[in-house]
Amino acid sequence: MIASIGVIGGGQLGRMIALDAKRMGYHVIALDPQEHSPCGQVADEQIVADYTDLDAIEDLGNRTDVVTYEFENIHIGSVRLLEERGFAVSPSSKVLEITQDRLREKAFVRASGVPTTDFEAIERPDDEAQAAMTIGFPAILKTSRGGYDGKGQWRVEGTSAVRSIFAEQHGVPLIFERIVNFAKELSVISTRSAGDDVVSYPVAENMHEHGILITTIAPARIDNDVAARAQAMAATIGRRLGIVGTYCVEFFLTRNDELLVNEIAPRPHNSGHYTIDATQCSQYEQHVRAICDLPLAPPRLHANVVMMNILGTGTGDHLMGVDQLLEDPSIVLHLYGKKHAVARRKMGHFTMLVDGPVDDAVLKRAHDAHALLHWE
């Protein structure tokens, strides 16, 4: 029987996994290089160590019954070590091998029979010629590994820019993607159990600024057929990956209702924060259920929602306007316990619970509420 859970990573996703795990009676140990990390603040214990510290990783395995991770840019050798030592770890290193690398991930999705954005690999200095011929310009150039929240990606207008970026990145593999004139950005949060059960939350509609998620609407304002296709594609991807746990598939919805996979996240996702307040079983609890071999719960949405991220601005570390924000009884506030609100750092979010459809008036209410907040 599983009684304790190890979490590699001390950020807000780990924090929310730990909060649900603690509510369910599990002992939680976090591992993160930052003392008093957001996850460490709510866990029973924290091991302060780097993700590449294999002795610390093995210690985490020895002290817990199952280990998971809250983000995919961790050292894959740590997950392999746990597996080699016979410790339970979910998701597996096989999942991480695919989802850590955008080129592998796109090829995997296509091999699963699911469409993606058009792409080419830039692995040698002369690869941009083939990419320019098959994809064209303008295009999006991304690092194959390590990028997130808009980091490690560029809009390129010609081959000279591709060559320059390739040189600046010291020849690491890049992925060259066609720009999609999409109607909406969507995501599906799903959870797969070891017994191959898959449950999916309502499709979410996302809005980004400079690569960072700002607003999520659930359910997405799309046709039922589109929603069903997105959920079916997400289930196919989870089963082909063999993932155990919660994961997210991000899509572009084109103007002719075609769905194209953009990325996979092999863990709970920012766009699923709304599930904490609007469903009976959040994406984090589903993750705990999956990795602890408990039955999954079919999600039920109790209200329509707008979720808004709260980002740092670099102007101060004290969030002002919370009292005015919470005058609206439909708003639930979540802050992550981070000390410094550096510019564009995710510091928290709020969920606005809505009776009826999310229309322009509701969105204005949410944005007006967000405007009440500022950092001093």
C-alpha positions as CSV (number, residue, x, y, z in Angstrom):
1,M,0.0,0.0,0.0
2,I,1.3,3.5,-0.9
3,A,1.6,5.8,2.1
4,S,4.2,8.4,0.9
5,I,4.8,10.3,-2.3
6,G,8.0,12.0,-3.5
7,V,7.8,15.1,-5.7
8,I,10.8,16.2,-7.8
9,G,10.3,19.9,-8.2
10,G,9.2,22.5,-5.8
11,G,7.1,24.9,-7.8
12,Q,3.4,25.6,-7.8
13,L,2.3,22.4,-9.6
14,G,4.1,20.4,-7.0
15,R,2.5,22.5,-4.3
16,M,-1.0,21.7,-5.6
17,I,-0.1,18.0,-6.0
18,A,1.1,18.0,-2.4
19,L,-2.0,19.8,-1.1
20,D,-4.4,17.2,-2.5
21,A,-2.1,14.4,-1.5
22,K,-2.0,15.7,2.1
23,R,-5.8,16.0,2.1
24,M,-5.9,12.3,1.1
25,G,-3.7,11.3,3.9
26,Y,-0.3,10.8,2.1
27,H,3.1,11.8,3.5
28,V,4.8,14.0,1.0
29,I,8.5,14.7,0.5
30,A,9.6,17.4,-2.0
31,L,13.0,17.7,-3.7
32,D,14.1,21.1,-4.9
33,P,17.3,23.2,-4.8
34,Q,15.5,26.2,-3.3
35,E,14.9,26.1,0.4
36,H,11.3,26.7,1.5
37,S,10.1,26.1,-2.1
38,P,6.3,26.5,-2.8
39,C,5.9,22.7,-2.7
40,G,8.2,22.4,0.3
41,Q,6.1,24.8,2.3
42,V,3.1,22.4,2.3
43,A,4.9,19.1,2.1
44,D,5.9,17.1,5.2
45,E,9.6,17.4,4.3
46,Q,11.9,18.9,1.7
47,I,15.2,17.6,0.5
48,V,17.2,20.6,-0.6
49,A,19.2,19.3,-3.5
50,D,19.7,19.8,-7.3
51,Y,17.8,17.6,-9.7
52,T,21.1,16.1,-10.9
53,D,22.1,15.1,-7.4
54,L,21.7,11.3,-7.8
55,D,22.4,10.6,-4.2
56,A,19.6,12.9,-3.1
57,I,17.3,11.4,-5.8
58,E,18.0,7.9,-4.5
59,D,17.4,9.1,-0.9
60,L,14.0,10.4,-2.1
61,G,13.2,7.0,-3.6
62,N,14.3,5.2,-0.4
63,R,12.0,7.4,1.7
64,T,8.8,7.3,-0.4
65,D,6.6,4.6,-2.0
66,V,6.2,6.4,-5.4
67,V,8.0,9.3,-7.0
68,T,6.5,11.8,-9.5
69,Y,7.7,15.1,-10.9
70,E,6.0,18.4,-11.5
71,F,7.7,19.6,-14.7
72,E,9.4,17.8,-17.6
73,N,12.7,19.7,-17.8
74,I,14.3,17.6,-15.1
75,H,17.4,15.5,-15.4
76,I,16.2,12.3,-17.1
77,G,19.1,10.4,-15.5
78,S,17.3,11.0,-12.2
79,V,14.2,9.2,-13.4
80,R,16.3,6.4,-14.9
81,L,18.2,5.9,-11.7
82,L,15.0,5.5,-9.7
83,E,13.8,2.9,-12.3
84,E,17.1,1.0,-12.2
85,R,17.0,0.9,-8.4
86,G,13.5,-0.6,-8.5
87,F,11.7,2.4,-7.2
88,A,8.2,3.2,-8.4
89,V,8.2,6.4,-10.5
90,S,5.4,7.9,-12.6
91,P,5.5,9.0,-15.4
92,S,8.3,6.8,-16.7
93,S,11.6,7.8,-18.3
94,K,10.1,6.6,-21.6
95,V,7.5,9.3,-21.4
96,L,10.1,11.9,-20.4
97,E,12.4,10.9,-23.4
98,I,9.6,11.8,-25.8
99,T,8.1,14.9,-24.1
100,Q,11.4,16.5,-23.2
101,D,12.3,16.8,-26.9
102,R,10.0,18.7,-29.2
103,L,11.3,16.9,-32.3
104,R,10.7,13.5,-30.8
105,E,7.3,14.7,-29.4
106,K,6.0,15.9,-32.8
107,A,7.2,12.7,-34.6
108,F,5.6,10.6,-31.9
109,V,2.2,12.5,-32.2
110,R,2.2,12.0,-36.0
111,A,3.1,8.3,-35.6
112,S,0.0,8.1,-33.3
113,G,-2.2,9.2,-36.2
114,V,-2.8,12.7,-34.7
115,P,-2.1,15.8,-36.8
116,T,0.5,18.4,-35.7
117,T,1.8,21.7,-36.9
118,D,4.2,21.3,-39.9
119,F,7.8,21.2,-38.8
120,E,11.4,20.5,-39.8
121,A,14.5,19.8,-37.8
122,I,17.4,22.2,-37.7
123,E,20.3,20.0,-36.6
124,R,23.0,21.2,-39.0
125,P,24.0,24.7,-40.4
126,D,22.5,24.0,-43.8
127,D,19.2,22.5,-42.7
128,E,17.5,25.9,-42.9
129,A,17.4,25.6,-46.7
130,Q,15.2,22.5,-46.6
131,A,13.1,24.1,-43.9
132,A,12.6,27.3,-45.9
133,M,11.6,25.3,-48.9
134,T,9.0,23.0,-47.2
135,I,7.7,25.4,-44.5
136,G,8.6,28.9,-45.7
137,F,8.8,32.2,-43.8
138,P,7.8,33.7,-41.5
139,A,8.1,30.7,-39.1
140,I,8.6,29.9,-35.4
141,L,12.0,28.6,-34.4
142,K,12.2,26.8,-31.0
143,T,14.9,25.0,-29.1
144,S,14.1,21.3,-29.2
145,R,14.7,21.0,-25.5
146,G,14.3,23.2,-22.4
147,G,12.1,26.0,-23.5
148,Y,8.9,27.1,-21.6
149,D,6.6,30.1,-21.2
150,G,7.8,31.6,-24.4
151,K,11.5,31.2,-23.6
152,G,13.7,29.5,-26.3
153,Q,11.5,30.5,-29.2
154,W,11.7,33.1,-31.9
155,R,9.8,34.4,-34.9
156,V,12.1,34.2,-37.9
157,E,11.7,36.0,-41.3
158,G,14.6,34.6,-43.3
159,T,17.5,32.0,-43.4
160,S,20.0,34.5,-42.0
161,A,18.0,34.7,-38.8
162,V,17.9,30.9,-38.5
163,R,21.6,30.6,-39.0
164,S,22.3,33.4,-36.5
165,I,20.1,31.7,-33.8
166,F,21.5,28.3,-34.5
167,A,25.0,29.7,-34.0
168,E,23.9,31.6,-30.8
169,Q,22.5,28.3,-29.4
170,H,25.9,26.6,-30.1
171,G,24.4,24.2,-32.6
172,V,21.8,22.5,-30.3
173,P,18.9,21.0,-32.3
174,L,16.1,23.4,-33.1
175,I,12.6,22.8,-34.5
176,F,11.3,25.0,-37.3
177,E,7.5,25.3,-37.3
178,R,4.9,26.7,-39.6
179,I,3.0,29.6,-38.2
180,V,-0.6,28.6,-37.7
181,N,-3.3,31.2,-38.3
182,F,-5.4,29.6,-35.6
183,A,-8.9,30.6,-34.3
184,K,-8.3,29.4,-30.8
185,E,-5.7,27.8,-28.6
186,L,-7.1,24.8,-26.7
187,S,-6.0,22.3,-24.2
188,V,-7.2,19.0,-22.8
189,I,-6.3,17.8,-19.3
190,S,-6.5,14.0,-19.1
191,T,-5.4,11.4,-16.6
192,R,-4.5,7.8,-17.4
193,S,-4.3,5.0,-14.9
194,A,-2.0,1.9,-15.0
195,G,-5.1,-0.1,-15.9
196,D,-5.5,2.1,-19.1
197,D,-8.5,4.0,-17.9
198,V,-8.5,7.6,-19.3
199,V,-10.6,10.5,-18.0
200,S,-10.6,13.9,-19.6
201,Y,-11.7,17.3,-18.3
202,P,-13.8,19.7,-20.4
203,V,-11.7,21.3,-23.2
204,A,-10.2,24.6,-22.1
205,E,-9.7,27.7,-24.2
206,N,-6.5,29.6,-23.6
207,M,-5.1,33.0,-24.2
208,H,-1.4,33.8,-24.1
209,E,0.7,36.9,-24.0
210,H,4.4,36.7,-25.1
211,G,4.2,32.9,-24.7
212,I,2.8,32.9,-21.1
213,L,-0.8,31.7,-20.4
214,I,-2.9,34.6,-19.1
215,T,-6.5,33.5,-19.3
216,T,-8.3,30.1,-19.4
217,I,-12.0,29.7,-20.1
218,A,-13.7,26.3,-19.4
219,P,-15.5,24.9,-21.1
220,A,-14.0,26.2,-24.3
221,R,-16.4,28.1,-26.6
222,I,-16.3,25.5,-29.3
223,D,-18.7,23.0,-31.0
224,N,-19.4,19.8,-29.2
225,D,-17.9,17.8,-32.2
226,V,-14.6,19.7,-31.9
227,A,-14.5,19.1,-28.1
228,A,-15.1,15.4,-28.6
229,R,-12.4,15.1,-31.2
230,A,-9.9,16.9,-29.0
231,Q,-10.6,14.7,-26.0
232,A,-10.3,11.5,-28.2
233,M,-7.0,12.7,-29.5
234,A,-5.7,13.4,-26.0
235,A,-6.8,9.9,-24.9
236,T,-5.0,8.3,-27.9
237,I,-1.8,10.2,-27.1
238,G,-2.0,9.2,-23.4
239,R,-2.5,5.5,-24.3
240,R,0.3,5.5,-26.9
241,L,2.7,7.2,-24.4
242,G,1.8,4.7,-21.8
243,I,1.7,7.5,-19.3
244,V,0.4,7.0,-15.8
245,G,-0.7,10.3,-14.3
246,T,-2.2,13.6,-15.4
247,Y,-1.1,15.1,-18.6
248,C,-2.0,17.9,-20.9
249,V,-2.3,18.1,-24.7
250,E,-2.3,21.6,-26.2
251,F,-3.9,22.2,-29.6
252,F,-4.4,24.9,-32.2
253,L,-7.9,25.1,-33.6
254,T,-7.7,26.3,-37.2
255,R,-10.4,28.5,-38.8
256,N,-11.8,25.4,-40.6
257,D,-12.1,23.5,-37.3
258,E,-8.9,21.4,-37.8
259,L,-7.2,20.4,-34.6
260,L,-3.3,20.4,-34.6
261,V,-1.3,19.3,-31.6
262,N,1.2,21.9,-30.4
263,E,2.7,20.3,-27.3
264,I,2.3,17.7,-24.7
265,A,3.0,18.3,-21.0
266,P,3.5,15.0,-19.0
267,R,2.1,16.4,-15.7
268,P,-0.6,18.7,-14.4
269,H,-0.9,21.9,-16.4
270,N,-1.5,25.6,-15.7
271,S,-4.6,25.5,-17.9
272,G,-6.1,22.9,-15.6
273,H,-5.9,25.1,-12.4
274,Y,-9.6,25.7,-12.7
275,T,-10.3,22.1,-11.8
276,I,-9.5,22.8,-8.2
277,D,-12.5,25.0,-7.7
278,A,-14.9,23.9,-10.4
279,T,-14.8,20.1,-10.2
280,Q,-15.2,17.5,-7.5
281,C,-11.8,16.0,-8.3
282,S,-9.1,18.3,-9.5
283,Q,-6.4,17.4,-12.0
284,Y,-4.0,17.1,-9.0
285,E,-6.1,14.7,-7.1
286,Q,-6.5,12.6,-10.3
287,H,-2.7,12.6,-10.6
288,V,-2.4,11.3,-7.1
289,R,-5.1,8.7,-7.7
290,A,-3.3,7.5,-10.9
291,I,0.2,7.2,-9.4
292,C,-1.2,5.5,-6.3
293,D,-3.3,3.0,-8.3
294,L,-6.7,4.4,-7.1
295,P,-9.8,4.6,-9.2
296,L,-10.1,7.7,-11.4
297,A,-13.1,10.0,-11.0
298,P,-15.1,11.1,-14.0
299,P,-14.9,14.9,-13.9
300,R,-18.0,16.9,-13.3
301,L,-17.9,20.7,-13.9
302,H,-20.0,22.4,-11.2
303,A,-19.7,25.9,-12.9
304,N,-18.3,27.5,-15.9
305,V,-15.0,29.3,-15.1
306,V,-12.5,32.0,-16.1
307,M,-9.0,31.4,-14.7
308,M,-6.5,34.2,-14.7
309,N,-2.8,34.0,-13.9
310,I,-1.2,36.6,-11.6
311,L,2.3,37.4,-12.8
312,G,5.1,39.4,-11.2
313,T,6.1,42.7,-12.6
314,G,9.5,43.3,-10.9
315,T,8.1,46.4,-9.1
316,G,7.7,44.8,-5.7
317,D,7.0,41.6,-3.8
318,H,3.7,42.6,-2.0
319,L,0.5,41.9,-3.8
320,M,-2.0,44.8,-3.3
321,G,-5.7,44.9,-4.1
322,V,-6.5,41.5,-2.7
323,D,-9.3,42.9,-0.5
324,Q,-11.0,44.6,-3.4
325,L,-10.6,41.5,-5.6
326,L,-12.3,39.3,-3.0
327,E,-15.3,41.5,-2.7
328,D,-16.5,39.5,-5.7
329,P,-17.9,36.2,-4.0
330,S,-17.4,34.3,-7.3
331,I,-13.6,34.6,-7.1
332,V,-11.3,32.1,-5.5
333,L,-7.7,33.2,-5.0
334,H,-4.6,31.0,-5.0
335,L,-1.1,32.4,-4.2
336,Y,2.0,30.2,-4.5
337,G,4.2,31.4,-1.6
338,K,7.0,32.7,-3.9
339,K,9.0,35.4,-2.2
340,H,10.0,37.5,-5.2
341,A,7.6,38.7,-7.8
342,V,10.1,39.1,-10.6
343,A,8.8,40.2,-14.0
344,R,6.5,37.6,-15.7
345,R,6.9,35.0,-12.9
346,K,3.8,33.1,-12.1
347,M,2.9,34.1,-8.6
348,G,-0.7,32.9,-8.3
349,H,-4.0,32.7,-10.1
350,F,-7.7,33.3,-9.4
351,T,-10.7,31.4,-10.6
352,M,-14.0,33.2,-11.3
353,L,-17.0,30.8,-11.1
354,V,-19.7,31.6,-13.5
355,D,-23.4,30.8,-13.7
356,G,-24.2,30.5,-17.4
357,P,-22.0,30.9,-20.4
358,V,-18.7,32.9,-20.4
359,D,-19.5,35.8,-22.6
360,D,-17.8,39.2,-23.3
361,A,-19.4,40.7,-20.2
362,V,-18.0,37.9,-18.0
363,L,-14.5,38.2,-19.5
364,K,-14.6,42.0,-18.8
365,R,-15.5,41.3,-15.2
366,A,-12.5,38.9,-14.9
367,H,-10.1,41.4,-16.5
368,D,-11.4,44.3,-14.4
369,A,-10.9,42.1,-11.3
370,H,-7.4,41.3,-12.5
371,A,-6.7,45.0,-12.9
372,L,-7.3,45.6,-9.2
373,L,-4.1,43.8,-8.4
374,H,-0.6,45.3,-8.4
375,W,2.7,44.8,-6.8
376,E,4.5,47.1,-4.4
